[in-house]
Amino acid sequence: MTNAQTATPSAQPEKQQTRAQQLMGDTAPKLAELTDGVLYSDIWERPEISKRDRSLVTITALIALNRPDQLRSHIRLGLQNGLTKEEIVETITHMAFYSGWPSGVSAVAVAKDVFAEK
């Protein structure tokens, strides 16, 4: 996939607030600025690994940390970046053995909800 076909979490039409600005801007504007300016505009744009692979790594980390709120948006993003539902489910299954069954079960519930959206 080319970069034009993939997405970063902050990809927004011009003049619309980014997701970081919506979630944190009023309370923590500097954190929102760093999220957009460093994480999404620099780290997610580095060419060393594809956005698809960055999505897979991020999903894996969020499963391990049992962060269902953040996992939801990153599963959506992973699908946009070329991950299949089967790859996401296999990642959840694999991670259940490394990060604990509760993390895996929570991730399945999130994935099920996201998959039902389409």
Biopython code that builds the backbone (N, CA, C, O; Angstrom):
import numpy as np
from Bio.PDB.StructureBuilder import StructureBuilder

atoms = [
    (1, "MET", "N", (0.829, -1.181, 0.000)),
    (1, "MET", "CA", (0.000, 0.000, 0.000)),
    (1, "MET", "C", (0.872, 1.243, 0.000)),
    (1, "MET", "O", (1.930, 1.273, 0.629)),
    (2, "THR", "N", (0.432, 2.240, -0.691)),
    (2, "THR", "CA", (1.154, 3.497, -0.673)),
    (2, "THR", "C", (0.638, 4.346, 0.467)),
    (2, "THR", "O", (-0.436, 4.096, 1.015)),
    (3, "ASN", "N", (1.427, 5.366, 0.822)),
    (3, "ASN", "CA", (1.007, 6.239, 1.913)),
    (3, "ASN", "C", (-0.330, 6.905, 1.633)),
    (3, "ASN", "O", (-1.090, 7.182, 2.562)),
    (4, "ALA", "N", (-0.634, 7.171, 0.338)),
    (4, "ALA", "CA", (-1.895, 7.806, 0.000)),
    (4, "ALA", "C", (-3.086, 6.910, 0.339)),
    (4, "ALA", "O", (-4.198, 7.405, 0.524)),
    (5, "GLN", "N", (-2.866, 5.618, 0.422)),
    (5, "GLN", "CA", (-3.947, 4.683, 0.686)),
    (5, "GLN", "C", (-4.069, 4.338, 2.165)),
    (5, "GLN", "O", (-4.971, 3.594, 2.550)),
    (6, "THR", "N", (-3.200, 4.852, 2.980)),
    (6, "THR", "CA", (-3.223, 4.515, 4.393)),
    (6, "THR", "C", (-3.570, 5.752, 5.207)),
    (6, "THR", "O", (-3.586, 6.871, 4.693)),
    (7, "ALA", "N", (-3.843, 5.531, 6.462)),
    (7, "ALA", "CA", (-4.305, 6.628, 7.309)),
    (7, "ALA", "C", (-3.496, 6.698, 8.588)),
    (7, "ALA", "O", (-2.954, 5.698, 9.060)),
    (8, "THR", "N", (-3.428, 7.896, 9.137)),
    (8, "THR", "CA", (-2.883, 8.090, 10.473)),
    (8, "THR", "C", (-4.045, 8.498, 11.371)),
    (8, "THR", "O", (-5.073, 8.966, 10.882)),
    (9, "PRO", "N", (-3.889, 8.325, 12.669)),
    (9, "PRO", "CA", (-4.999, 8.648, 13.561)),
    (9, "PRO", "C", (-5.471, 10.091, 13.478)),
    (9, "PRO", "O", (-6.619, 10.372, 13.821)),
    (10, "SER", "N", (-4.625, 11.016, 13.035)),
    (10, "SER", "CA", (-5.030, 12.421, 13.020)),
    (10, "SER", "C", (-5.533, 12.884, 11.664)),
    (10, "SER", "O", (-5.871, 14.058, 11.516)),
    (11, "ALA", "N", (-5.597, 12.013, 10.674)),
    (11, "ALA", "CA", (-6.014, 12.422, 9.337)),
    (11, "ALA", "C", (-7.409, 13.050, 9.396)),
    (11, "ALA", "O", (-8.400, 12.353, 9.611)),
    (12, "GLN", "N", (-7.479, 14.362, 9.204)),
    (12, "GLN", "CA", (-8.738, 15.101, 9.276)),
    (12, "GLN", "C", (-8.767, 16.116, 8.139)),
    (12, "GLN", "O", (-7.718, 16.617, 7.734)),
    (13, "PRO", "N", (-9.944, 16.423, 7.622)),
    (13, "PRO", "CA", (-10.045, 17.506, 6.654)),
    (13, "PRO", "C", (-9.561, 18.814, 7.279)),
    (13, "PRO", "O", (-9.630, 18.995, 8.494)),
    (14, "GLU", "N", (-9.073, 19.717, 6.436)),
    (14, "GLU", "CA", (-8.554, 20.988, 6.922)),
    (14, "GLU", "C", (-9.596, 21.743, 7.750)),
    (14, "GLU", "O", (-10.789, 21.691, 7.448)),
    (15, "LYS", "N", (-9.152, 22.434, 8.778)),
    (15, "LYS", "CA", (-9.949, 23.276, 9.668)),
    (15, "LYS", "C", (-10.854, 22.496, 10.612)),
    (15, "LYS", "O", (-11.553, 23.103, 11.424)),
    (16, "GLN", "N", (-10.861, 21.182, 10.529)),
    (16, "GLN", "CA", (-11.598, 20.376, 11.497)),
    (16, "GLN", "C", (-10.643, 20.008, 12.617)),
    (16, "GLN", "O", (-9.451, 19.815, 12.380)),
    (17, "GLN", "N", (-11.149, 19.912, 13.818)),
    (17, "GLN", "CA", (-10.296, 19.499, 14.925)),
    (17, "GLN", "C", (-9.854, 18.058, 14.734)),
    (17, "GLN", "O", (-10.626, 17.209, 14.289)),
    (18, "THR", "N", (-8.602, 17.798, 15.077)),
    (18, "THR", "CA", (-8.118, 16.423, 15.052)),
    (18, "THR", "C", (-8.730, 15.666, 16.221)),
    (18, "THR", "O", (-9.312, 16.263, 17.127)),
    (19, "ARG", "N", (-8.592, 14.352, 16.191)),
    (19, "ARG", "CA", (-9.110, 13.522, 17.289)),
    (19, "ARG", "C", (-8.426, 13.915, 18.602)),
    (19, "ARG", "O", (-9.076, 13.986, 19.645)),
    (20, "ALA", "N", (-7.125, 14.166, 18.550)),
    (20, "ALA", "CA", (-6.399, 14.572, 19.758)),
    (20, "ALA", "C", (-6.939, 15.894, 20.298)),
    (20, "ALA", "O", (-7.101, 16.049, 21.508)),
    (21, "GLN", "N", (-7.216, 16.843, 19.411)),
    (21, "GLN", "CA", (-7.771, 18.122, 19.848)),
    (21, "GLN", "C", (-9.155, 17.939, 20.457)),
    (21, "GLN", "O", (-9.490, 18.585, 21.450)),
    (22, "GLN", "N", (-9.961, 17.058, 19.862)),
    (22, "GLN", "CA", (-11.298, 16.796, 20.392)),
    (22, "GLN", "C", (-11.229, 16.169, 21.782)),
    (22, "GLN", "O", (-11.985, 16.547, 22.677)),
    (23, "LEU", "N", (-10.325, 15.215, 21.958)),
    (23, "LEU", "CA", (-10.249, 14.476, 23.219)),
    (23, "LEU", "C", (-9.532, 15.232, 24.326)),
    (23, "LEU", "O", (-9.902, 15.122, 25.495)),
    (24, "MET", "N", (-8.500, 16.004, 23.963)),
    (24, "MET", "CA", (-7.627, 16.570, 24.997)),
    (24, "MET", "C", (-7.463, 18.076, 24.930)),
    (24, "MET", "O", (-7.003, 18.687, 25.895)),
    (25, "GLY", "N", (-7.827, 18.685, 23.819)),
    (25, "GLY", "CA", (-7.498, 20.080, 23.561)),
    (25, "GLY", "C", (-7.912, 21.059, 24.630)),
    (25, "GLY", "O", (-7.137, 21.948, 24.984)),
    (26, "ASP", "N", (-9.116, 20.922, 25.156)),
    (26, "ASP", "CA", (-9.595, 21.857, 26.179)),
    (26, "ASP", "C", (-8.849, 21.706, 27.495)),
    (26, "ASP", "O", (-8.582, 22.693, 28.181)),
    (27, "THR", "N", (-8.515, 20.479, 27.845)),
    (27, "THR", "CA", (-7.894, 20.203, 29.135)),
    (27, "THR", "C", (-6.376, 20.193, 29.062)),
    (27, "THR", "O", (-5.705, 20.740, 29.937)),
    (28, "ALA", "N", (-5.835, 19.576, 28.026)),
    (28, "ALA", "CA", (-4.380, 19.421, 27.892)),
    (28, "ALA", "C", (-3.952, 19.791, 26.472)),
    (28, "ALA", "O", (-3.585, 18.916, 25.687)),
    (29, "PRO", "N", (-3.998, 21.081, 26.139)),
    (29, "PRO", "CA", (-3.699, 21.488, 24.766)),
    (29, "PRO", "C", (-2.287, 21.128, 24.306)),
    (29, "PRO", "O", (-2.086, 20.812, 23.133)),
    (30, "LYS", "N", (-1.314, 21.169, 25.205)),
    (30, "LYS", "CA", (0.053, 20.820, 24.806)),
    (30, "LYS", "C", (0.146, 19.335, 24.465)),
    (30, "LYS", "O", (0.825, 18.969, 23.506)),
    (31, "LEU", "N", (-0.523, 18.475, 25.231)),
    (31, "LEU", "CA", (-0.518, 17.048, 24.926)),
    (31, "LEU", "C", (-1.175, 16.800, 23.570)),
    (31, "LEU", "O", (-0.686, 15.982, 22.791)),
    (32, "ALA", "N", (-2.267, 17.487, 23.280)),
    (32, "ALA", "CA", (-2.911, 17.358, 21.964)),
    (32, "ALA", "C", (-1.969, 17.821, 20.861)),
    (32, "ALA", "O", (-1.871, 17.183, 19.813)),
    (33, "GLU", "N", (-1.278, 18.927, 21.097)),
    (33, "GLU", "CA", (-0.319, 19.448, 20.116)),
    (33, "GLU", "C", (0.819, 18.455, 19.866)),
    (33, "GLU", "O", (1.189, 18.218, 18.716)),
    (34, "LEU", "N", (1.369, 17.879, 20.922)),
    (34, "LEU", "CA", (2.445, 16.894, 20.776)),
    (34, "LEU", "C", (1.944, 15.619, 20.098)),
    (34, "LEU", "O", (2.654, 15.014, 19.294)),
    (35, "THR", "N", (0.729, 15.222, 20.424)),
    (35, "THR", "CA", (0.150, 14.036, 19.790)),
    (35, "THR", "C", (0.057, 14.241, 18.283)),
    (35, "THR", "O", (0.460, 13.374, 17.508)),
    (36, "ASP", "N", (-0.470, 15.382, 17.873)),
    (36, "ASP", "CA", (-0.597, 15.666, 16.440)),
    (36, "ASP", "C", (0.749, 15.948, 15.778)),
    (36, "ASP", "O", (1.028, 15.448, 14.689)),
    (37, "GLY", "N", (1.580, 16.749, 16.440)),
    (37, "GLY", "CA", (2.813, 17.212, 15.821)),
    (37, "GLY", "C", (3.960, 16.233, 15.843)),
    (37, "GLY", "O", (4.783, 16.230, 14.928)),
    (38, "VAL", "N", (4.038, 15.401, 16.864)),
    (38, "VAL", "CA", (5.147, 14.449, 16.967)),
    (38, "VAL", "C", (4.676, 13.035, 16.638)),
    (38, "VAL", "O", (5.184, 12.406, 15.710)),
    (39, "LEU", "N", (3.708, 12.542, 17.397)),
    (39, "LEU", "CA", (3.288, 11.152, 17.203)),
    (39, "LEU", "C", (2.717, 10.929, 15.809)),
    (39, "LEU", "O", (3.183, 10.050, 15.085)),
    (40, "TYR", "N", (1.716, 11.713, 15.425)),
    (40, "TYR", "CA", (1.041, 11.450, 14.159)),
    (40, "TYR", "C", (1.742, 12.071, 12.955)),
    (40, "TYR", "O", (1.732, 11.481, 11.875)),
    (41, "SER", "N", (2.344, 13.232, 13.110)),
    (41, "SER", "CA", (2.987, 13.883, 11.968)),
    (41, "SER", "C", (4.422, 13.440, 11.750)),
    (41, "SER", "O", (4.963, 13.629, 10.660)),
    (42, "ASP", "N", (5.050, 12.857, 12.757)),
    (42, "ASP", "CA", (6.431, 12.395, 12.618)),
    (42, "ASP", "C", (6.504, 10.873, 12.713)),
    (42, "ASP", "O", (6.830, 10.205, 11.731)),
    (43, "ILE", "N", (6.207, 10.334, 13.864)),
    (43, "ILE", "CA", (6.381, 8.893, 14.093)),
    (43, "ILE", "C", (5.560, 8.065, 13.106)),
    (43, "ILE", "O", (6.100, 7.155, 12.477)),
    (44, "TRP", "N", (4.276, 8.359, 12.957)),
    (44, "TRP", "CA", (3.428, 7.569, 12.053)),
    (44, "TRP", "C", (3.809, 7.750, 10.589)),
    (44, "TRP", "O", (3.412, 6.940, 9.751)),
    (45, "GLU", "N", (4.562, 8.785, 10.262)),
    (45, "GLU", "CA", (4.943, 9.051, 8.870)),
    (45, "GLU", "C", (6.329, 8.530, 8.510)),
    (45, "GLU", "O", (6.737, 8.628, 7.353)),
    (46, "ARG", "N", (7.053, 7.986, 9.461)),
    (46, "ARG", "CA", (8.399, 7.485, 9.170)),
    (46, "ARG", "C", (8.302, 6.300, 8.205)),
    (46, "ARG", "O", (7.421, 5.453, 8.352)),
    (47, "PRO", "N", (9.212, 6.236, 7.210)),
    (47, "PRO", "CA", (9.097, 5.214, 6.163)),
    (47, "PRO", "C", (9.648, 3.839, 6.531)),
    (47, "PRO", "O", (9.477, 2.891, 5.764)),
    (48, "GLU", "N", (10.295, 3.708, 7.666)),
    (48, "GLU", "CA", (10.964, 2.446, 7.993)),
    (48, "GLU", "C", (10.003, 1.267, 8.146)),
    (48, "GLU", "O", (10.353, 0.136, 7.810)),
    (49, "ILE", "N", (8.818, 1.520, 8.641)),
    (49, "ILE", "CA", (7.798, 0.467, 8.630)),
    (49, "ILE", "C", (6.499, 1.076, 8.104)),
    (49, "ILE", "O", (6.240, 2.267, 8.276)),
    (50, "SER", "N", (5.709, 0.255, 7.477)),
    (50, "SER", "CA", (4.465, 0.723, 6.857)),
    (50, "SER", "C", (3.435, 1.106, 7.920)),
    (50, "SER", "O", (3.535, 0.702, 9.079)),
    (51, "LYS", "N", (2.458, 1.882, 7.505)),
    (51, "LYS", "CA", (1.369, 2.231, 8.425)),
    (51, "LYS", "C", (0.589, 0.982, 8.821)),
    (51, "LYS", "O", (0.091, 0.888, 9.942)),
    (52, "ARG", "N", (0.484, 0.028, 7.908)),
    (52, "ARG", "CA", (-0.178, -1.239, 8.226)),
    (52, "ARG", "C", (0.534, -1.907, 9.396)),
    (52, "ARG", "O", (-0.100, -2.337, 10.359)),
    (53, "ASP", "N", (1.863, -1.988, 9.300)),
    (53, "ASP", "CA", (2.637, -2.620, 10.365)),
    (53, "ASP", "C", (2.609, -1.792, 11.644)),
    (53, "ASP", "O", (2.579, -2.353, 12.740)),
    (54, "ARG", "N", (2.618, -0.477, 11.524)),
    (54, "ARG", "CA", (2.500, 0.374, 12.717)),
    (54, "ARG", "C", (1.164, 0.119, 13.411)),
    (54, "ARG", "O", (1.092, 0.066, 14.638)),
    (55, "SER", "N", (0.116, -0.038, 12.617)),
    (55, "SER", "CA", (-1.193, -0.353, 13.200)),
    (55, "SER", "C", (-1.153, -1.680, 13.938)),
    (55, "SER", "O", (-1.687, -1.791, 15.042)),
    (56, "LEU", "N", (-0.525, -2.690, 13.343)),
    (56, "LEU", "CA", (-0.438, -4.003, 13.986)),
    (56, "LEU", "C", (0.337, -3.916, 15.301)),
    (56, "LEU", "O", (-0.074, -4.494, 16.307)),
    (57, "VAL", "N", (1.446, -3.200, 15.288)),
    (57, "VAL", "CA", (2.251, -3.040, 16.504)),
    (57, "VAL", "C", (1.455, -2.279, 17.569)),
    (57, "VAL", "O", (1.484, -2.644, 18.744)),
    (58, "THR", "N", (0.762, -1.247, 17.168)),
    (58, "THR", "CA", (-0.018, -0.450, 18.114)),
    (58, "THR", "C", (-1.158, -1.266, 18.710)),
    (58, "THR", "O", (-1.394, -1.213, 19.917)),
    (59, "ILE", "N", (-1.860, -2.014, 17.879)),
    (59, "ILE", "CA", (-2.930, -2.884, 18.369)),
    (59, "ILE", "C", (-2.371, -3.889, 19.366)),
    (59, "ILE", "O", (-2.974, -4.132, 20.411)),
    (60, "THR", "N", (-1.230, -4.466, 19.048)),
    (60, "THR", "CA", (-0.593, -5.434, 19.943)),
    (60, "THR", "C", (-0.274, -4.802, 21.299)),
    (60, "THR", "O", (-0.545, -5.393, 22.344)),
    (61, "ALA", "N", (0.299, -3.603, 21.274)),
    (61, "ALA", "CA", (0.638, -2.917, 22.527)),
    (61, "ALA", "C", (-0.616, -2.597, 23.340)),
    (61, "ALA", "O", (-0.621, -2.754, 24.561)),
    (62, "LEU", "N", (-1.663, -2.154, 22.677)),
    (62, "LEU", "CA", (-2.892, -1.803, 23.390)),
    (62, "LEU", "C", (-3.578, -3.026, 23.981)),
    (62, "LEU", "O", (-4.198, -2.940, 25.041)),
    (63, "ILE", "N", (-3.472, -4.169, 23.298)),
    (63, "ILE", "CA", (-3.987, -5.418, 23.876)),
    (63, "ILE", "C", (-3.191, -5.752, 25.133)),
    (63, "ILE", "O", (-3.766, -6.059, 26.177)),
    (64, "ALA", "N", (-1.860, -5.690, 25.029)),
    (64, "ALA", "CA", (-0.994, -6.036, 26.161)),
    (64, "ALA", "C", (-1.243, -5.126, 27.357)),
    (64, "ALA", "O", (-1.181, -5.572, 28.503)),
    (65, "LEU", "N", (-1.521, -3.866, 27.097)),
    (65, "LEU", "CA", (-1.764, -2.902, 28.170)),
    (65, "LEU", "C", (-3.224, -2.885, 28.632)),
    (65, "LEU", "O", (-3.574, -2.175, 29.575)),
    (66, "ASN", "N", (-4.067, -3.670, 27.964)),
    (66, "ASN", "CA", (-5.505, -3.722, 28.253)),
    (66, "ASN", "C", (-6.116, -2.320, 28.231)),
    (66, "ASN", "O", (-6.672, -1.842, 29.220)),
    (67, "ARG", "N", (-5.991, -1.683, 27.068)),
    (67, "ARG", "CA", (-6.514, -0.328, 26.858)),
    (67, "ARG", "C", (-7.648, -0.357, 25.829)),
    (67, "ARG", "O", (-7.451, 0.066, 24.689)),
    (68, "PRO", "N", (-8.834, -0.849, 26.213)),
    (68, "PRO", "CA", (-9.913, -1.010, 25.239)),
    (68, "PRO", "C", (-10.389, 0.292, 24.596)),
    (68, "PRO", "O", (-10.792, 0.279, 23.433)),
    (69, "ASP", "N", (-10.357, 1.404, 25.309)),
    (69, "ASP", "CA", (-10.826, 2.661, 24.716)),
    (69, "ASP", "C", (-9.962, 3.070, 23.530)),
    (69, "ASP", "O", (-10.482, 3.468, 22.488)),
    (70, "GLN", "N", (-8.649, 2.975, 23.685)),
    (70, "GLN", "CA", (-7.743, 3.322, 22.601)),
    (70, "GLN", "C", (-7.714, 2.227, 21.531)),
    (70, "GLN", "O", (-7.533, 2.516, 20.348)),
    (71, "LEU", "N", (-7.890, 0.988, 21.945)),
    (71, "LEU", "CA", (-7.876, -0.136, 21.007)),
    (71, "LEU", "C", (-8.962, 0.018, 19.949)),
    (71, "LEU", "O", (-8.738, -0.289, 18.778)),
    (72, "ARG", "N", (-10.110, 0.483, 20.347)),
    (72, "ARG", "CA", (-11.242, 0.640, 19.425)),
    (72, "ARG", "C", (-10.847, 1.484, 18.204)),
    (72, "ARG", "O", (-11.047, 1.057, 17.067)),
    (73, "SER", "N", (-10.298, 2.656, 18.432)),
    (73, "SER", "CA", (-9.946, 3.526, 17.302)),
    (73, "SER", "C", (-8.791, 2.947, 16.495)),
    (73, "SER", "O", (-8.724, 3.143, 15.282)),
    (74, "HIS", "N", (-7.887, 2.240, 17.152)),
    (74, "HIS", "CA", (-6.749, 1.680, 16.419)),
    (74, "HIS", "C", (-7.125, 0.424, 15.631)),
    (74, "HIS", "O", (-6.476, 0.118, 14.630)),
    (75, "ILE", "N", (-8.145, -0.304, 16.051)),
    (75, "ILE", "CA", (-8.636, -1.401, 15.209)),
    (75, "ILE", "C", (-9.264, -0.814, 13.947)),
    (75, "ILE", "O", (-9.034, -1.318, 12.848)),
    (76, "ARG", "N", (-10.048, 0.238, 14.098)),
    (76, "ARG", "CA", (-10.622, 0.909, 12.917)),
    (76, "ARG", "C", (-9.511, 1.370, 11.976)),
    (76, "ARG", "O", (-9.566, 1.145, 10.767)),
    (77, "LEU", "N", (-8.516, 2.011, 12.551)),
    (77, "LEU", "CA", (-7.392, 2.504, 11.753)),
    (77, "LEU", "C", (-6.641, 1.352, 11.094)),
    (77, "LEU", "O", (-6.247, 1.453, 9.932)),
    (78, "GLY", "N", (-6.441, 0.265, 11.821)),
    (78, "GLY", "CA", (-5.763, -0.898, 11.259)),
    (78, "GLY", "C", (-6.488, -1.449, 10.047)),
    (78, "GLY", "O", (-5.856, -1.823, 9.060)),
    (79, "LEU", "N", (-7.815, -1.502, 10.114)),
    (79, "LEU", "CA", (-8.598, -1.953, 8.960)),
    (79, "LEU", "C", (-8.403, -1.006, 7.778)),
    (79, "LEU", "O", (-8.276, -1.456, 6.640)),
    (80, "GLN", "N", (-8.380, 0.299, 8.038)),
    (80, "GLN", "CA", (-8.127, 1.286, 6.976)),
    (80, "GLN", "C", (-6.734, 1.109, 6.387)),
    (80, "GLN", "O", (-6.523, 1.335, 5.196)),
    (81, "ASN", "N", (-5.793, 0.708, 7.221)),
    (81, "ASN", "CA", (-4.402, 0.563, 6.791)),
    (81, "ASN", "C", (-4.090, -0.816, 6.223)),
    (81, "ASN", "O", (-2.926, -1.120, 5.962)),
    (82, "GLY", "N", (-5.096, -1.650, 6.028)),
    (82, "GLY", "CA", (-4.893, -2.906, 5.319)),
    (82, "GLY", "C", (-4.885, -4.174, 6.143)),
    (82, "GLY", "O", (-4.735, -5.261, 5.585)),
    (83, "LEU", "N", (-5.043, -4.072, 7.455)),
    (83, "LEU", "CA", (-5.144, -5.290, 8.253)),
    (83, "LEU", "C", (-6.494, -5.945, 7.986)),
    (83, "LEU", "O", (-7.492, -5.263, 7.752)),
    (84, "THR", "N", (-6.514, -7.261, 8.021)),
    (84, "THR", "CA", (-7.780, -7.975, 7.870)),
    (84, "THR", "C", (-8.359, -8.271, 9.251)),
    (84, "THR", "O", (-7.652, -8.242, 10.258)),
    (85, "LYS", "N", (-9.636, -8.551, 9.275)),
    (85, "LYS", "CA", (-10.274, -8.947, 10.528)),
    (85, "LYS", "C", (-9.594, -10.194, 11.086)),
    (85, "LYS", "O", (-9.379, -10.314, 12.292)),
    (86, "GLU", "N", (-9.261, -11.112, 10.192)),
    (86, "GLU", "CA", (-8.622, -12.357, 10.616)),
    (86, "GLU", "C", (-7.261, -12.100, 11.259)),
    (86, "GLU", "O", (-6.912, -12.744, 12.248)),
    (87, "GLU", "N", (-6.496, -11.167, 10.705)),
    (87, "GLU", "CA", (-5.192, -10.835, 11.292)),
    (87, "GLU", "C", (-5.355, -10.201, 12.670)),
    (87, "GLU", "O", (-4.582, -10.482, 13.586)),
    (88, "ILE", "N", (-6.350, -9.359, 12.810)),
    (88, "ILE", "CA", (-6.592, -8.721, 14.104)),
    (88, "ILE", "C", (-7.016, -9.755, 15.141)),
    (88, "ILE", "O", (-6.527, -9.740, 16.270)),
    (89, "VAL", "N", (-7.920, -10.649, 14.763)),
    (89, "VAL", "CA", (-8.364, -11.698, 15.687)),
    (89, "VAL", "C", (-7.208, -12.621, 16.052)),
    (89, "VAL", "O", (-7.083, -13.016, 17.212)),
    (90, "GLU", "N", (-6.367, -12.969, 15.096)),
    (90, "GLU", "CA", (-5.212, -13.831, 15.393)),
    (90, "GLU", "C", (-4.234, -13.127, 16.330)),
    (90, "GLU", "O", (-3.642, -13.763, 17.202)),
    (91, "THR", "N", (-4.064, -11.827, 16.154)),
    (91, "THR", "CA", (-3.208, -11.050, 17.054)),
    (91, "THR", "C", (-3.772, -11.072, 18.472)),
    (91, "THR", "O", (-3.027, -11.245, 19.436)),
    (92, "ILE", "N", (-5.071, -10.900, 18.598)),
    (92, "ILE", "CA", (-5.710, -10.958, 19.917)),
    (92, "ILE", "C", (-5.490, -12.330, 20.550)),
    (92, "ILE", "O", (-5.123, -12.426, 21.721)),
    (93, "THR", "N", (-5.715, -13.380, 19.780)),
    (93, "THR", "CA", (-5.541, -14.743, 20.288)),
    (93, "THR", "C", (-4.108, -14.969, 20.746)),
    (93, "THR", "O", (-3.874, -15.509, 21.827)),
    (94, "HIS", "N", (-3.158, -14.560, 19.932)),
    (94, "HIS", "CA", (-1.736, -14.717, 20.262)),
    (94, "HIS", "C", (-1.397, -13.951, 21.539)),
    (94, "HIS", "O", (-0.714, -14.470, 22.422)),
    (95, "MET", "N", (-1.878, -12.716, 21.625)),
    (95, "MET", "CA", (-1.544, -11.872, 22.770)),
    (95, "MET", "C", (-2.199, -12.338, 24.062)),
    (95, "MET", "O", (-1.690, -12.043, 25.144)),
    (96, "ALA", "N", (-3.305, -13.053, 23.981)),
    (96, "ALA", "CA", (-3.944, -13.559, 25.200)),
    (96, "ALA", "C", (-2.979, -14.432, 25.994)),
    (96, "ALA", "O", (-3.030, -14.461, 27.223)),
    (97, "PHE", "N", (-2.101, -15.141, 25.293)),
    (97, "PHE", "CA", (-1.135, -16.007, 25.968)),
    (97, "PHE", "C", (0.030, -15.220, 26.565)),
    (97, "PHE", "O", (0.665, -15.684, 27.512)),
    (98, "TYR", "N", (0.312, -14.056, 26.036)),
    (98, "TYR", "CA", (1.442, -13.257, 26.508)),
    (98, "TYR", "C", (1.035, -12.148, 27.466)),
    (98, "TYR", "O", (1.806, -11.785, 28.353)),
    (99, "SER", "N", (-0.169, -11.606, 27.296)),
    (99, "SER", "CA", (-0.566, -10.470, 28.135)),
    (99, "SER", "C", (-1.697, -10.801, 29.096)),
    (99, "SER", "O", (-2.119, -9.951, 29.880)),
    (100, "GLY", "N", (-2.184, -12.023, 29.038)),
    (100, "GLY", "CA", (-3.216, -12.454, 29.968)),
    (100, "GLY", "C", (-4.575, -12.598, 29.312)),
    (100, "GLY", "O", (-4.950, -11.846, 28.413)),
    (101, "TRP", "N", (-5.290, -13.585, 29.794)),
    (101, "TRP", "CA", (-6.609, -13.898, 29.241)),
    (101, "TRP", "C", (-7.575, -12.724, 29.334)),
    (101, "TRP", "O", (-8.287, -12.463, 28.364)),
    (102, "PRO", "N", (-7.635, -11.995, 30.462)),
    (102, "PRO", "CA", (-8.555, -10.855, 30.536)),
    (102, "PRO", "C", (-8.289, -9.802, 29.455)),
    (102, "PRO", "O", (-9.230, -9.226, 28.907)),
    (103, "SER", "N", (-7.031, -9.553, 29.150)),
    (103, "SER", "CA", (-6.708, -8.600, 28.080)),
    (103, "SER", "C", (-7.223, -9.098, 26.740)),
    (103, "SER", "O", (-7.759, -8.327, 25.944)),
    (104, "GLY", "N", (-7.059, -10.380, 26.500)),
    (104, "GLY", "CA", (-7.550, -10.966, 25.253)),
    (104, "GLY", "C", (-9.062, -10.910, 25.150)),
    (104, "GLY", "O", (-9.606, -10.565, 24.101)),
    (105, "VAL", "N", (-9.741, -11.248, 26.237)),
    (105, "VAL", "CA", (-11.208, -11.234, 26.239)),
    (105, "VAL", "C", (-11.730, -9.809, 26.030)),
    (105, "VAL", "O", (-12.684, -9.603, 25.280)),
    (106, "SER", "N", (-11.113, -8.840, 26.683)),
    (106, "SER", "CA", (-11.510, -7.437, 26.483)),
    (106, "SER", "C", (-11.310, -7.013, 25.036)),
    (106, "SER", "O", (-12.153, -6.326, 24.459)),
    (107, "ALA", "N", (-10.193, -7.424, 24.455)),
    (107, "ALA", "CA", (-9.890, -7.066, 23.064)),
    (107, "ALA", "C", (-10.887, -7.697, 22.099)),
    (107, "ALA", "O", (-11.271, -7.071, 21.111)),
    (108, "VAL", "N", (-11.310, -8.929, 22.372)),
    (108, "VAL", "CA", (-12.310, -9.582, 21.518)),
    (108, "VAL", "C", (-13.611, -8.779, 21.525)),
    (108, "VAL", "O", (-14.218, -8.573, 20.474)),
    (109, "ALA", "N", (-14.035, -8.330, 22.690)),
    (109, "ALA", "CA", (-15.274, -7.549, 22.787)),
    (109, "ALA", "C", (-15.172, -6.263, 21.967)),
    (109, "ALA", "O", (-16.122, -5.882, 21.282)),
    (110, "VAL", "N", (-14.026, -5.600, 22.039)),
    (110, "VAL", "CA", (-13.819, -4.369, 21.270)),
    (110, "VAL", "C", (-13.829, -4.677, 19.778)),
    (110, "VAL", "O", (-14.505, -3.997, 19.006)),
    (111, "ALA", "N", (-13.085, -5.697, 19.372)),
    (111, "ALA", "CA", (-13.018, -6.062, 17.953)),
    (111, "ALA", "C", (-14.404, -6.417, 17.419)),
    (111, "ALA", "O", (-14.771, -6.009, 16.318)),
    (112, "LYS", "N", (-15.160, -7.166, 18.190)),
    (112, "LYS", "CA", (-16.510, -7.564, 17.774)),
    (112, "LYS", "C", (-17.365, -6.329, 17.499)),
    (112, "LYS", "O", (-18.074, -6.273, 16.494)),
    (113, "ASP", "N", (-17.300, -5.348, 18.384)),
    (113, "ASP", "CA", (-18.057, -4.103, 18.191)),
    (113, "ASP", "C", (-17.608, -3.360, 16.935)),
    (113, "ASP", "O", (-18.436, -2.904, 16.146)),
    (114, "VAL", "N", (-16.296, -3.243, 16.756)),
    (114, "VAL", "CA", (-15.771, -2.526, 15.589)),
    (114, "VAL", "C", (-16.154, -3.253, 14.303)),
    (114, "VAL", "O", (-16.580, -2.617, 13.339)),
    (115, "PHE", "N", (-16.009, -4.564, 14.278)),
    (115, "PHE", "CA", (-16.349, -5.334, 13.076)),
    (115, "PHE", "C", (-17.830, -5.197, 12.731)),
    (115, "PHE", "O", (-18.194, -5.210, 11.555)),
    (116, "ALA", "N", (-18.678, -5.069, 13.734)),
    (116, "ALA", "CA", (-20.120, -4.934, 13.500)),
    (116, "ALA", "C", (-20.486, -3.574, 12.904)),
    (116, "ALA", "O", (-21.572, -3.416, 12.346)),
    (117, "GLU", "N", (-19.592, -2.599, 13.016)),
    (117, "GLU", "CA", (-19.853, -1.258, 12.482)),
    (117, "GLU", "C", (-19.880, -1.244, 10.964)),
    (117, "GLU", "O", (-20.537, -0.391, 10.368)),
    (118, "LYS", "N", (-19.187, -2.163, 10.336)),
    (118, "LYS", "CA", (-19.035, -2.134, 8.871)),
    (118, "LYS", "C", (-20.163, -2.838, 8.186)),
    (118, "LYS", "O", (-20.192, -2.907, 6.957)),
]
sb = StructureBuilder()
sb.init_structure("model")
sb.init_model(0)
sb.init_chain("A")
sb.init_seg("    ")
for serial, (resi, resn, name, xyz) in enumerate(atoms, 1):
    if name == "N":
        sb.init_residue(resn, " ", resi, " ")
    sb.init_atom(name, np.array(xyz, "f"), 0.0, 1.0, " ", f" {name:<3s}", serial, name[0])
structure = sb.get_structure()
